[in-house]
Amino acid sequence: MKIRIDYDLCEGNAVCMKVAPEVFVVGEDDRARLVNPNPSEELRAKVELAVKRCPRQALSLVE
């Protein structure tokens, strides 16, 4: 599972970080970053929820 972040769309709303703090963090520049670029399958449900809930649709999964 690979996660893509579109930094042109990301506003740093931190929804992803709230849903999956094991994978995402929002920096002082108000942009999401991956703290775990290769999350295990055990985190798939959280990552999928973070992608779904991103208010700017800045996140996507690449299989």
N, CA, C and O atoms as a CHARMM CRD file, in Angstrom:
* protein
*
  252
    1    1 MET  N      0.84700  -1.17200   0.00000 PROA 1      0.00000
    2    1 MET  CA     0.00000   0.00000   0.00000 PROA 1      0.00000
    3    1 MET  C      0.89200   1.23500   0.00000 PROA 1      0.00000
    4    1 MET  O      1.76100   1.39400   0.85800 PROA 1      0.00000
    5    2 LYS  N      0.66100   2.10100  -0.97500 PROA 2      0.00000
    6    2 LYS  CA     1.41600   3.34800  -1.06900 PROA 2      0.00000
    7    2 LYS  C      0.43400   4.50900  -0.98900 PROA 2      0.00000
    8    2 LYS  O     -0.62900   4.48700  -1.60900 PROA 2      0.00000
    9    3 ILE  N      0.80400   5.51500  -0.22200 PROA 3      0.00000
   10    3 ILE  CA    -0.05800   6.68000  -0.02100 PROA 3      0.00000
   11    3 ILE  C      0.53300   7.85600  -0.76200 PROA 3      0.00000
   12    3 ILE  O      1.73400   8.11600  -0.69600 PROA 3      0.00000
   13    4 ARG  N     -0.32800   8.56100  -1.46700 PROA 4      0.00000
   14    4 ARG  CA     0.10000   9.75500  -2.18400 PROA 4      0.00000
   15    4 ARG  C     -0.59300  10.97200  -1.55800 PROA 4      0.00000
   16    4 ARG  O     -1.79000  10.94500  -1.27300 PROA 4      0.00000
   17    5 ILE  N      0.18800  12.03400  -1.35200 PROA 5      0.00000
   18    5 ILE  CA    -0.34200  13.29300  -0.83700 PROA 5      0.00000
   19    5 ILE  C     -0.16200  14.35400  -1.90700 PROA 5      0.00000
   20    5 ILE  O      0.95100  14.57800  -2.38200 PROA 5      0.00000
   21    6 ASP  N     -1.24500  15.00400  -2.28700 PROA 6      0.00000
   22    6 ASP  CA    -1.18400  16.11200  -3.23900 PROA 6      0.00000
   23    6 ASP  C     -1.00200  17.38800  -2.42000 PROA 6      0.00000
   24    6 ASP  O     -1.94600  17.89000  -1.81000 PROA 6      0.00000
   25    7 TYR  N      0.22400  17.90000  -2.41700 PROA 7      0.00000
   26    7 TYR  CA     0.54100  19.05200  -1.56900 PROA 7      0.00000
   27    7 TYR  C     -0.09000  20.34400  -2.08400 PROA 7      0.00000
   28    7 TYR  O     -0.18300  21.32100  -1.34100 PROA 7      0.00000
   29    8 ASP  N     -0.52100  20.36300  -3.33400 PROA 8      0.00000
   30    8 ASP  CA    -1.23300  21.53200  -3.84800 PROA 8      0.00000
   31    8 ASP  C     -2.64200  21.61400  -3.26000 PROA 8      0.00000
   32    8 ASP  O     -3.20500  22.70200  -3.13900 PROA 8      0.00000
   33    9 LEU  N     -3.20600  20.46900  -2.89700 PROA 9      0.00000
   34    9 LEU  CA    -4.55500  20.43300  -2.32900 PROA 9      0.00000
   35    9 LEU  C     -4.57200  20.46300  -0.79900 PROA 9      0.00000
   36    9 LEU  O     -5.52100  20.96900  -0.20000 PROA 9      0.00000
   37   10 CYS  N     -3.53900  19.93100  -0.17300 PROA 10     0.00000
   38   10 CYS  CA    -3.51100  19.79800   1.28300 PROA 10     0.00000
   39   10 CYS  C     -3.55900  21.16100   1.96600 PROA 10     0.00000
   40   10 CYS  O     -2.78000  22.06000   1.64900 PROA 10     0.00000
   41   11 GLU  N     -4.48900  21.29400   2.90900 PROA 11     0.00000
   42   11 GLU  CA    -4.62300  22.52800   3.69200 PROA 11     0.00000
   43   11 GLU  C     -4.21100  22.34200   5.14700 PROA 11     0.00000
   44   11 GLU  O     -4.28100  23.28600   5.93300 PROA 11     0.00000
   45   12 GLY  N     -3.79000  21.15400   5.50900 PROA 12     0.00000
   46   12 GLY  CA    -3.37000  20.90700   6.88300 PROA 12     0.00000
   47   12 GLY  C     -4.51700  20.85500   7.86900 PROA 12     0.00000
   48   12 GLY  O     -4.36900  21.27500   9.01700 PROA 12     0.00000
   49   13 ASN  N     -5.66000  20.34600   7.43500 PROA 13     0.00000
   50   13 ASN  CA    -6.81600  20.23400   8.32400 PROA 13     0.00000
   51   13 ASN  C     -6.62600  19.19000   9.42300 PROA 13     0.00000
   52   13 ASN  O     -7.37200  19.17600  10.40200 PROA 13     0.00000
   53   14 ALA  N     -5.65800  18.34000   9.26800 PROA 14     0.00000
   54   14 ALA  CA    -5.26100  17.32500  10.25500 PROA 14     0.00000
   55   14 ALA  C     -6.29200  16.22400  10.48100 PROA 14     0.00000
   56   14 ALA  O     -6.22100  15.50200  11.47500 PROA 14     0.00000
   57   15 VAL  N     -7.23300  16.09400   9.58000 PROA 15     0.00000
   58   15 VAL  CA    -8.19500  14.99400   9.69500 PROA 15     0.00000
   59   15 VAL  C     -7.45000  13.66200   9.58400 PROA 15     0.00000
   60   15 VAL  O     -7.72900  12.72700  10.33400 PROA 15     0.00000
   61   16 CYS  N     -6.51800  13.58300   8.66100 PROA 16     0.00000
   62   16 CYS  CA    -5.75600  12.33900   8.47900 PROA 16     0.00000
   63   16 CYS  C     -4.98500  11.98600   9.74300 PROA 16     0.00000
   64   16 CYS  O     -4.92900  10.82000  10.13500 PROA 16     0.00000
   65   17 MET  N     -4.40200  12.97500  10.37000 PROA 17     0.00000
   66   17 MET  CA    -3.61800  12.75100  11.58000 PROA 17     0.00000
   67   17 MET  C     -4.51000  12.27900  12.73200 PROA 17     0.00000
   68   17 MET  O     -4.08800  11.45900  13.54800 PROA 17     0.00000
   69   18 LYS  N     -5.71600  12.78500  12.79900 PROA 18     0.00000
   70   18 LYS  CA    -6.64700  12.36500  13.85000 PROA 18     0.00000
   71   18 LYS  C     -7.10300  10.92600  13.63800 PROA 18     0.00000
   72   18 LYS  O     -7.26400  10.16900  14.59500 PROA 18     0.00000
   73   19 VAL  N     -7.30900  10.55600  12.37500 PROA 19     0.00000
   74   19 VAL  CA    -7.79300   9.20700  12.05000 PROA 19     0.00000
   75   19 VAL  C     -6.67600   8.16800  12.13000 PROA 19     0.00000
   76   19 VAL  O     -6.88100   7.06300  12.63100 PROA 19     0.00000
   77   20 ALA  N     -5.49600   8.52900  11.63300 PROA 20     0.00000
   78   20 ALA  CA    -4.38700   7.57000  11.56900 PROA 20     0.00000
   79   20 ALA  C     -3.07500   8.23300  11.99400 PROA 20     0.00000
   80   20 ALA  O     -2.21000   8.49000  11.15700 PROA 20     0.00000
   81   21 PRO  N     -2.92600   8.50900  13.28500 PROA 21     0.00000
   82   21 PRO  CA    -1.71000   9.17400  13.75200 PROA 21     0.00000
   83   21 PRO  C     -0.44900   8.32100  13.59200 PROA 21     0.00000
   84   21 PRO  O      0.66600   8.83600  13.66300 PROA 21     0.00000
   85   22 GLU  N     -0.62800   7.03100  13.37900 PROA 22     0.00000
   86   22 GLU  CA     0.52100   6.14600  13.14900 PROA 22     0.00000
   87   22 GLU  C      1.12300   6.35700  11.75700 PROA 22     0.00000
   88   22 GLU  O      2.23700   5.91600  11.47500 PROA 22     0.00000
   89   23 VAL  N      0.36700   7.03900  10.89400 PROA 23     0.00000
   90   23 VAL  CA     0.77800   7.18500   9.50400 PROA 23     0.00000
   91   23 VAL  C      1.01500   8.64800   9.10900 PROA 23     0.00000
   92   23 VAL  O      1.93600   8.94600   8.34900 PROA 23     0.00000
   93   24 PHE  N      0.18100   9.55900   9.62700 PROA 24     0.00000
   94   24 PHE  CA     0.22300  10.96000   9.20500 PROA 24     0.00000
   95   24 PHE  C      0.55900  11.90600  10.34800 PROA 24     0.00000
   96   24 PHE  O      0.23600  11.65400  11.50900 PROA 24     0.00000
   97   25 VAL  N      1.21600  12.99700   9.98700 PROA 25     0.00000
   98   25 VAL  CA     1.45100  14.10000  10.90700 PROA 25     0.00000
   99   25 VAL  C      1.33300  15.37900  10.08300 PROA 25     0.00000
  100   25 VAL  O      1.69100  15.39300   8.90500 PROA 25     0.00000
  101   26 VAL  N      0.83400  16.44700  10.69400 PROA 26     0.00000
  102   26 VAL  CA     0.75000  17.73600  10.01900 PROA 26     0.00000
  103   26 VAL  C      1.82700  18.63600  10.60600 PROA 26     0.00000
  104   26 VAL  O      1.87800  18.86700  11.81400 PROA 26     0.00000
  105   27 GLY  N      2.68300  19.13600   9.72900 PROA 27     0.00000
  106   27 GLY  CA     3.80600  19.96000  10.16500 PROA 27     0.00000
  107   27 GLY  C      3.41500  21.40800  10.39100 PROA 27     0.00000
  108   27 GLY  O      2.26600  21.79800  10.18300 PROA 27     0.00000
  109   28 GLU  N      4.38000  22.19100  10.81600 PROA 28     0.00000
  110   28 GLU  CA     4.15300  23.61000  11.06700 PROA 28     0.00000
  111   28 GLU  C      3.83000  24.37000   9.78600 PROA 28     0.00000
  112   28 GLU  O      3.31400  25.48700   9.83500 PROA 28     0.00000
  113   29 ASP  N      4.13100  23.76700   8.64500 PROA 29     0.00000
  114   29 ASP  CA     3.80700  24.39400   7.35700 PROA 29     0.00000
  115   29 ASP  C      2.37400  24.07900   6.92000 PROA 29     0.00000
  116   29 ASP  O      1.97900  24.39600   5.79800 PROA 29     0.00000
  117   30 ASP  N      1.59600  23.45200   7.81600 PROA 30     0.00000
  118   30 ASP  CA     0.20500  23.07100   7.54600 PROA 30     0.00000
  119   30 ASP  C      0.07800  22.12300   6.36000 PROA 30     0.00000
  120   30 ASP  O     -0.83600  22.25000   5.54500 PROA 30     0.00000
  121   31 ARG  N      0.99900  21.17900   6.27100 PROA 31     0.00000
  122   31 ARG  CA     0.95500  20.15000   5.24200 PROA 31     0.00000
  123   31 ARG  C      1.10700  18.79300   5.90200 PROA 31     0.00000
  124   31 ARG  O      1.90900  18.60900   6.81800 PROA 31     0.00000
  125   32 ALA  N      0.31500  17.84500   5.41200 PROA 32     0.00000
  126   32 ALA  CA     0.41000  16.47700   5.92300 PROA 32     0.00000
  127   32 ALA  C      1.72300  15.85100   5.47100 PROA 32     0.00000
  128   32 ALA  O      2.21300  16.11800   4.37400 PROA 32     0.00000
  129   33 ARG  N      2.26600  15.03600   6.31400 PROA 33     0.00000
  130   33 ARG  CA     3.48100  14.27900   6.01100 PROA 33     0.00000
  131   33 ARG  C      3.25700  12.83800   6.45900 PROA 33     0.00000
  132   33 ARG  O      2.45800  12.56000   7.35300 PROA 33     0.00000
  133   34 LEU  N      3.97200  11.94700   5.82400 PROA 34     0.00000
  134   34 LEU  CA     3.90600  10.54200   6.20700 PROA 34     0.00000
  135   34 LEU  C      4.97500  10.25400   7.24600 PROA 34     0.00000
  136   34 LEU  O      6.16200  10.45500   6.99100 PROA 34     0.00000
  137   35 VAL  N      4.56500   9.78900   8.40300 PROA 35     0.00000
  138   35 VAL  CA     5.53500   9.33500   9.39800 PROA 35     0.00000
  139   35 VAL  C      5.80800   7.84900   9.19600 PROA 35     0.00000
  140   35 VAL  O      6.78200   7.30300   9.71300 PROA 35     0.00000
  141   36 ASN  N      4.93000   7.21400   8.43900 PROA 36     0.00000
  142   36 ASN  CA     5.07500   5.79800   8.12400 PROA 36     0.00000
  143   36 ASN  C      4.70300   5.62400   6.64900 PROA 36     0.00000
  144   36 ASN  O      3.53700   5.37700   6.34000 PROA 36     0.00000
  145   37 PRO  N      5.66700   5.74900   5.73700 PROA 37     0.00000
  146   37 PRO  CA     5.35300   5.69000   4.31500 PROA 37     0.00000
  147   37 PRO  C      4.91400   4.31200   3.81700 PROA 37     0.00000
  148   37 PRO  O      4.32900   4.19900   2.73900 PROA 37     0.00000
  149   38 ASN  N      5.19100   3.27900   4.59100 PROA 38     0.00000
  150   38 ASN  CA     4.80100   1.91800   4.21600 PROA 38     0.00000
  151   38 ASN  C      4.03200   1.25400   5.34400 PROA 38     0.00000
  152   38 ASN  O      4.53900   0.32500   5.97300 PROA 38     0.00000
  153   39 PRO  N      2.81500   1.71600   5.61100 PROA 39     0.00000
  154   39 PRO  CA     2.05100   1.14300   6.72400 PROA 39     0.00000
  155   39 PRO  C      1.67700  -0.31300   6.46300 PROA 39     0.00000
  156   39 PRO  O      1.50100  -0.73500   5.32100 PROA 39     0.00000
  157   40 SER  N      1.56600  -1.04900   7.53100 PROA 40     0.00000
  158   40 SER  CA     1.19100  -2.46000   7.42100 PROA 40     0.00000
  159   40 SER  C     -0.28000  -2.58200   7.04500 PROA 40     0.00000
  160   40 SER  O     -1.05800  -1.63500   7.16300 PROA 40     0.00000
  161   41 GLU  N     -0.62500  -3.75600   6.59900 PROA 41     0.00000
  162   41 GLU  CA    -2.02200  -4.03000   6.23300 PROA 41     0.00000
  163   41 GLU  C     -2.96500  -3.85600   7.42500 PROA 41     0.00000
  164   41 GLU  O     -4.15600  -3.60100   7.24500 PROA 41     0.00000
  165   42 GLU  N     -2.43600  -3.99300   8.63000 PROA 42     0.00000
  166   42 GLU  CA    -3.25600  -3.80400   9.82900 PROA 42     0.00000
  167   42 GLU  C     -3.78600  -2.37700   9.93400 PROA 42     0.00000
  168   42 GLU  O     -4.79700  -2.13000  10.59200 PROA 42     0.00000
  169   43 LEU  N     -3.10100  -1.44100   9.28400 PROA 43     0.00000
  170   43 LEU  CA    -3.51200  -0.03300   9.31600 PROA 43     0.00000
  171   43 LEU  C     -4.35000   0.37600   8.10000 PROA 43     0.00000
  172   43 LEU  O     -4.75700   1.53200   7.99100 PROA 43     0.00000
  173   44 ARG  N     -4.60600  -0.55700   7.19500 PROA 44     0.00000
  174   44 ARG  CA    -5.32600  -0.23800   5.96700 PROA 44     0.00000
  175   44 ARG  C     -6.66800   0.44300   6.22400 PROA 44     0.00000
  176   44 ARG  O     -6.98000   1.43500   5.56700 PROA 44     0.00000
  177   45 ALA  N     -7.45200  -0.05300   7.14300 PROA 45     0.00000
  178   45 ALA  CA    -8.77300   0.53500   7.39900 PROA 45     0.00000
  179   45 ALA  C     -8.64500   1.99600   7.84400 PROA 45     0.00000
  180   45 ALA  O     -9.43000   2.84600   7.42100 PROA 45     0.00000
  181   46 LYS  N     -7.66700   2.28200   8.68700 PROA 46     0.00000
  182   46 LYS  CA    -7.45600   3.66300   9.14200 PROA 46     0.00000
  183   46 LYS  C     -7.01000   4.55700   7.99100 PROA 46     0.00000
  184   46 LYS  O     -7.48100   5.68700   7.85900 PROA 46     0.00000
  185   47 VAL  N     -6.10800   4.05400   7.16500 PROA 47     0.00000
  186   47 VAL  CA    -5.62000   4.83900   6.03300 PROA 47     0.00000
  187   47 VAL  C     -6.75200   5.09800   5.04500 PROA 47     0.00000
  188   47 VAL  O     -6.89400   6.21700   4.55100 PROA 47     0.00000
  189   48 GLU  N     -7.54700   4.09200   4.75300 PROA 48     0.00000
  190   48 GLU  CA    -8.67200   4.27000   3.83700 PROA 48     0.00000
  191   48 GLU  C     -9.66600   5.28900   4.37900 PROA 48     0.00000
  192   48 GLU  O    -10.22100   6.07900   3.61600 PROA 48     0.00000
  193   49 LEU  N     -9.89400   5.27700   5.68600 PROA 49     0.00000
  194   49 LEU  CA   -10.79200   6.25000   6.29500 PROA 49     0.00000
  195   49 LEU  C    -10.20000   7.65800   6.21200 PROA 49     0.00000
  196   49 LEU  O    -10.92400   8.61800   5.95100 PROA 49     0.00000
  197   50 ALA  N     -8.91200   7.78500   6.43000 PROA 50     0.00000
  198   50 ALA  CA    -8.25200   9.09000   6.31900 PROA 50     0.00000
  199   50 ALA  C     -8.37400   9.62800   4.89400 PROA 50     0.00000
  200   50 ALA  O     -8.64200  10.81300   4.69800 PROA 50     0.00000
  201   51 VAL  N     -8.17700   8.76400   3.90600 PROA 51     0.00000
  202   51 VAL  CA    -8.31900   9.16800   2.50500 PROA 51     0.00000
  203   51 VAL  C     -9.74700   9.62800   2.23600 PROA 51     0.00000
  204   51 VAL  O     -9.96800  10.65700   1.59800 PROA 51     0.00000
  205   52 LYS  N    -10.70000   8.86500   2.72200 PROA 52     0.00000
  206   52 LYS  CA   -12.11800   9.17700   2.49400 PROA 52     0.00000
  207   52 LYS  C    -12.52700  10.49300   3.16400 PROA 52     0.00000
  208   52 LYS  O    -13.30900  11.25800   2.60100 PROA 52     0.00000
  209   53 ARG  N    -12.00600  10.75200   4.34900 PROA 53     0.00000
  210   53 ARG  CA   -12.42600  11.92400   5.12500 PROA 53     0.00000
  211   53 ARG  C    -11.64400  13.20100   4.83100 PROA 53     0.00000
  212   53 ARG  O    -11.99700  14.27100   5.32800 PROA 53     0.00000
  213   54 CYS  N    -10.60400  13.10200   4.04200 PROA 54     0.00000
  214   54 CYS  CA    -9.81200  14.29800   3.73400 PROA 54     0.00000
  215   54 CYS  C    -10.71100  15.33600   3.06300 PROA 54     0.00000
  216   54 CYS  O    -11.25100  15.08200   1.98600 PROA 54     0.00000
  217   55 PRO  N    -10.87600  16.50500   3.69200 PROA 55     0.00000
  218   55 PRO  CA   -11.81300  17.48700   3.15700 PROA 55     0.00000
  219   55 PRO  C    -11.41100  18.05700   1.79000 PROA 55     0.00000
  220   55 PRO  O    -12.26700  18.54700   1.05300 PROA 55     0.00000
  221   56 ARG  N    -10.14300  17.99800   1.45300 PROA 56     0.00000
  222   56 ARG  CA    -9.67300  18.51700   0.16900 PROA 56     0.00000
  223   56 ARG  C     -9.33700  17.40500  -0.82300 PROA 56     0.00000
  224   56 ARG  O     -8.88000  17.67700  -1.93300 PROA 56     0.00000
  225   57 GLN  N     -9.56300  16.15900  -0.42400 PROA 57     0.00000
  226   57 GLN  CA    -9.24500  14.99300  -1.26400 PROA 57     0.00000
  227   57 GLN  C     -7.78100  15.02000  -1.70400 PROA 57     0.00000
  228   57 GLN  O     -7.46100  14.71200  -2.85200 PROA 57     0.00000
  229   58 ALA  N     -6.91100  15.38700  -0.79000 PROA 58     0.00000
  230   58 ALA  CA    -5.48800  15.48200  -1.07000 PROA 58     0.00000
  231   58 ALA  C     -4.77200  14.13400  -0.93400 PROA 58     0.00000
  232   58 ALA  O     -3.61200  14.00400  -1.32300 PROA 58     0.00000
  233   59 LEU  N     -5.45500  13.15100  -0.39100 PROA 59     0.00000
  234   59 LEU  CA    -4.84300  11.83500  -0.16200 PROA 59     0.00000
  235   59 LEU  C     -5.40100  10.81500  -1.12800 PROA 59     0.00000
  236   59 LEU  O     -6.57500  10.86000  -1.49700 PROA 59     0.00000
  237   60 SER  N     -4.53900   9.88800  -1.53400 PROA 60     0.00000
  238   60 SER  CA    -4.99900   8.77200  -2.36400 PROA 60     0.00000
  239   60 SER  C     -4.12800   7.56300  -2.09100 PROA 60     0.00000
  240   60 SER  O     -2.98700   7.67900  -1.64300 PROA 60     0.00000
  241   61 LEU  N     -4.69200   6.40500  -2.37000 PROA 61     0.00000
  242   61 LEU  CA    -3.95900   5.13500  -2.24200 PROA 61     0.00000
  243   61 LEU  C     -3.55300   4.66800  -3.61400 PROA 61     0.00000
  244   61 LEU  O     -4.34400   4.70700  -4.55600 PROA 61     0.00000
  245   62 VAL  N     -2.31800   4.22500  -3.72500 PROA 62     0.00000
  246   62 VAL  CA    -1.80500   3.66300  -4.96500 PROA 62     0.00000
  247   62 VAL  C     -1.45900   2.21200  -4.65300 PROA 62     0.00000
  248   62 VAL  O     -0.60600   1.93900  -3.80800 PROA 62     0.00000
  249   63 GLU  N     -2.10500   1.31300  -5.31700 PROA 63     0.00000
  250   63 GLU  CA    -1.87900  -0.10600  -5.03300 PROA 63     0.00000
  251   63 GLU  C     -0.76000  -0.66700  -5.86700 PROA 63     0.00000
  252   63 GLU  O     -0.43800  -1.85000  -5.75300 PROA 63     0.00000
